[in-house]
């Protein structure tokens, strides 16, 4: 999801934490990855055509 980029990984984790807080979950899980809105850096580049 992060294409190996540290900053992207941080953003994913931040979004997971926010999701956990808003849904009352006590732990982060791999299942939650499907619940966040996320477009990988590679996909973003393809959309913009850069």
VENPEVEN-V295570 format. One record per helix or strand of 2 or more residues. SS is the DSSP state (alpha for helix, beta for strand). FROM is the first residue (numbers start at 1). TO is the last residue. If there is no record, write none. Layout:
ss->SS from->FROM to->TO
ss->SS from->FROM to->TO
//
This chain:
ss->alpha from->6 to->23
ss->alpha from->30 to->35
ss->alpha from->41 to->48
//
